[in-house]
Amino acid sequence: MERRAFDRLGRQVSVVGLGTWQLGGDWGEVSEDAAREVLDASVESGVDFFDTADVYGDGRSERLIGDYLRARPELDVLVATKMGRRVEQLPEHYTLANFRAWTDRSRTNLGVDRLDLVQLHCPPAAVIDSDEVFDALDTLVAEERVAGYGVSVESCDEALAAIARPGTASLQIILNPFRLKPLERVLPAAAAAGVGVIVRVPLASGLLSGRYTVDTVFAESDHRTYNRHGEAFDQGETFSGVDFATGVAAAVEFAELAPEGATSAATALRWAVQQPGVTSVIPGARSAEQAGANAAAAGLPALPESTLAAVRDLYDRRVRAQVHHRW
Ligand SMILES: NC(=O)c1ccc[n+]([C@@H]2O[C@H](COP(=O)([O-])OP(=O)(O)OC[C@H]3O[C@@H](n4cnc5c(N)ncnc54)[C@H](OP(=O)(O)O)[C@@H]3O)[C@@H](O)[C@H]2O)c1
C-alpha cells in the first residue's frame, strides 16, 4: 500500500486508512466481533491509519481500537482521535483545562501515554479564529499529551483558517465525487503549507457504492435515517449533504464511470486518493469485506483525465446546486 507523509508529525500513513465512526455507533448495530474483524481486515490489507473520536459510541470506538492495538504490539498504527463534541459546541468550552480532561479520557480509552494526533471535531468557526485555542493546543504538545494536532472542519472557509495556523499538522474535510469544492483552494493551500489532508465521507455515506435505491431503508439508529435534513448534526455529514433521491440517481451515473473490473466504491476511493494534496482517505466500514475491498482500492490504476472530467460534469449537472454554496 502506498504511504504518504504527515510532514508536521514526521510520520507516514497508508493512502487508504480506516474511519471508525461505525465501530462506535450511529450506523445501526455493529457488534464487537464485527468491529474486530473490520480492524483485522484493514491491517491485513496494509492499513496503518485509524480515525476515531471520543464521541463515537461515547468512547466505544476508541476503547475497541485501544484493546485491539494493545493485543498486537507489533503493529505501528497511527491513531487520530477527535475532541470537543461531548459538550455543546460553544467557544467557551474550548479551554486548556477541558483539552487536558478530554485528552486524558482519550489516552485512557486508547491505552496510550501520548495521543498520535488529536483533532478539533468540527468546532464553531470562532474557535478556529481564536489564538488562545491554538496556544492551548501547543501546550498539549509541549506537555506530551499529544504528538500533534489537527482540525476537522465542515466548510472550505474553516479549512483555510485552520491551514493558516502554523501548528496544524492535519486537516480533515469531506471530499468525494459529490463534494468537489475543496479541490479549488483548500487542497492547494494545504499542500503549500505542509498540512496533511484526511479525506472523510469518501463514499458519501455509502451512496457512491451504488447499492442503494430510493426504497432503501436504514436502521432507526443510523444517521442516514435520523439526520437526513441535519436534525442531529451538520447535514453535510449525511450523504455528503445531497438529498437522498438526487444522490441515488447521481450514483447510478457515477457507477458507469467505473473501470472494467472495479466497483463503484473502489472507483470513488481511487478518485479521492489521486487528488493532489490528499494524505489519506478514510472510508468507514461495517464489515471485514468492506474494509478489505476499500484498502485494495489503493492499488487500482490512476483514473484517466476523461473520468475526472466526467466526474466534474456529473457534479455540475446533478449535485453542485445543493452543496457548493454551503460547504
Ligand atoms: N466530523 C467529522 O470529523 C467526521 C464526520 C463524519 C465522518 N468522519 C470520519 O470519516 C469516516 C468516513 O466517513 P463515513 O463513514 O461517514 O462515510 P463513508 O466512508 O463515505 O461511508 C461509509 C459507508 O459506506 C458503505 N461502504 C463502505 N465500504 C463499502 C464497500 N467496500 N462497498 C460498499 N459499500 C461500502 C457502508 O455503508 P453500509 O453501512 O450501508 O454498509 C459504510 O457504512 C468515518 O468513519 C469517521 O471516522 C468524521
Ligand as a Chemical Component Dictionary entry (heavy atoms), coordinates in Angstrom:
data_LIG
# 
_chem_comp.id                   LIG 
_chem_comp.type                 NON-POLYMER 
_chem_comp.pdbx_formal_charge   0 
_chem_comp.three_letter_code    LIG 
# 
loop_
_chem_comp_atom.comp_id 
_chem_comp_atom.atom_id 
_chem_comp_atom.alt_atom_id 
_chem_comp_atom.type_symbol 
_chem_comp_atom.charge 
_chem_comp_atom.model_Cartn_x 
_chem_comp_atom.model_Cartn_y 
_chem_comp_atom.model_Cartn_z 
_chem_comp_atom.pdbx_ordinal 
LIG N1  N1  N 0  -16.955 15.451 11.730 1  
LIG C1  C1  C 0  -16.030 14.552 11.463 2  
LIG O1  O1  O 0  -14.874 14.764 11.744 3  
LIG C2  C2  C 0  -16.432 13.289 10.779 4  
LIG C3  C3  C 0  -17.725 13.171 10.238 5  
LIG C4  C4  C 0  -18.033 12.039 9.511  6  
LIG C5  C5  C 0  -17.112 11.011 9.359  7  
LIG N2  N2  N 1  -15.874 11.129 9.925  8  
LIG C6  C6  C 0  -14.860 10.060 9.779  9  
LIG O2  O2  O 0  -14.788 9.687  8.417  10 
LIG C7  C7  C 0  -15.017 8.280  8.279  11 
LIG C8  C8  C 0  -15.618 8.010  6.913  12 
LIG O3  O3  O 0  -16.841 8.706  6.703  13 
LIG P1  P1  P 0  -18.259 7.957  6.851  14 
LIG O4  O4  O 0  -18.050 6.642  7.475  15 
LIG O5  O5  O -1 -19.171 8.935  7.495  16 
LIG O6  O6  O 0  -18.753 7.796  5.340  17 
LIG P2  P2  P 0  -18.231 6.942  4.109  18 
LIG O7  O7  O 0  -16.896 6.408  4.362  19 
LIG O8  O8  O 0  -18.482 7.789  2.920  20 
LIG O9  O9  O 0  -19.337 5.761  4.035  21 
LIG C9  C9  C 0  -19.285 4.637  4.861  22 
LIG C10 C10 C 0  -20.366 3.650  4.431  23 
LIG O10 O10 O 0  -20.155 3.271  3.079  24 
LIG C11 C11 C 0  -20.526 1.915  2.874  25 
LIG N3  N3  N 0  -19.344 1.173  2.409  26 
LIG C12 C12 C 0  -18.094 1.204  2.928  27 
LIG N4  N4  N 0  -17.273 0.418  2.230  28 
LIG C13 C13 C 0  -18.006 -0.122 1.235  29 
LIG C14 C14 C 0  -17.709 -1.029 0.186  30 
LIG N5  N5  N 0  -16.488 -1.509 0.003  31 
LIG N6  N6  N 0  -18.717 -1.376 -0.650 32 
LIG C15 C15 C 0  -19.943 -0.890 -0.497 33 
LIG N7  N7  N 0  -20.298 -0.026 0.487  34 
LIG C16 C16 C 0  -19.326 0.349  1.346  35 
LIG C17 C17 C 0  -21.018 1.402  4.197  36 
LIG O11 O11 O 0  -22.410 1.563  4.177  37 
LIG P3  P3  P 0  -23.437 0.466  4.802  38 
LIG O12 O12 O 0  -23.445 0.840  6.252  39 
LIG O13 O13 O 0  -24.724 0.772  4.094  40 
LIG O14 O14 O 0  -22.877 -0.883 4.540  41 
LIG C18 C18 C 0  -20.351 2.331  5.194  42 
LIG O15 O15 O 0  -21.053 2.433  6.414  43 
LIG C19 C19 C 0  -15.888 7.944  9.494  44 
LIG O16 O16 O 0  -15.891 6.572  9.821  45 
LIG C20 C20 C 0  -15.216 8.800  10.560 46 
LIG O17 O17 O 0  -14.037 8.167  11.031 47 
LIG C21 C21 C 0  -15.518 12.255 10.623 48 
# 
loop_
_chem_comp_bond.comp_id 
_chem_comp_bond.atom_id_1 
_chem_comp_bond.atom_id_2 
_chem_comp_bond.value_order 
_chem_comp_bond.pdbx_ordinal 
LIG N1  C1  SING 1  
LIG C1  O1  DOUB 2  
LIG C1  C2  SING 3  
LIG C2  C3  SING 4  
LIG C2  C21 DOUB 5  
LIG C3  C4  DOUB 6  
LIG C4  C5  SING 7  
LIG C5  N2  DOUB 8  
LIG N2  C6  SING 9  
LIG N2  C21 SING 10 
LIG C6  O2  SING 11 
LIG C6  C20 SING 12 
LIG O2  C7  SING 13 
LIG C7  C8  SING 14 
LIG C7  C19 SING 15 
LIG C8  O3  SING 16 
LIG O3  P1  SING 17 
LIG P1  O4  DOUB 18 
LIG P1  O5  SING 19 
LIG P1  O6  SING 20 
LIG O6  P2  SING 21 
LIG P2  O7  DOUB 22 
LIG P2  O8  SING 23 
LIG P2  O9  SING 24 
LIG O9  C9  SING 25 
LIG C9  C10 SING 26 
LIG C10 O10 SING 27 
LIG C10 C18 SING 28 
LIG O10 C11 SING 29 
LIG C11 N3  SING 30 
LIG C11 C17 SING 31 
LIG N3  C12 SING 32 
LIG N3  C16 SING 33 
LIG C12 N4  DOUB 34 
LIG N4  C13 SING 35 
LIG C13 C14 SING 36 
LIG C13 C16 DOUB 37 
LIG C14 N5  SING 38 
LIG C14 N6  DOUB 39 
LIG N6  C15 SING 40 
LIG C15 N7  DOUB 41 
LIG N7  C16 SING 42 
LIG C17 O11 SING 43 
LIG C17 C18 SING 44 
LIG O11 P3  SING 45 
LIG P3  O12 DOUB 46 
LIG P3  O13 SING 47 
LIG P3  O14 SING 48 
LIG C18 O15 SING 49 
LIG C19 O16 SING 50 
LIG C19 C20 SING 51 
LIG C20 O17 SING 52 
# 
